[in-house]
C-alpha cells in the first residue's frame, strides 16, 4: 500500500523532532524525486517535494517545519 502525504509528514516530523536535519530526513524517509526550491506566498524559501500521488510535501526553510500541499501551486506568468 502506497504511503500518503500525511504518512510521510508524520515520519518527517518525527525524524525532525529527533534531531534529524533535512538531508537525513530525505535519505531516511523520502524515496522520491529531488526537491524543488520555491517561494511561498510571502516570498519565503521552501522546498517542495513532489509525491507520486500528485501531492507535495513542503519543507519551510525558515521555520524548519513540514506541511502538505494538496493542490499544486500555480504561479501566474
Buried (B, 14 or more C-beta within 10 A) or exposed (E): EEBEBEEBBBBBBEBBEEEBEBEEBBEEBBEEEEBEEBEBEEEEEBBBBBBEEEBBBBBBEEEEEBBBBEEEEEEEE
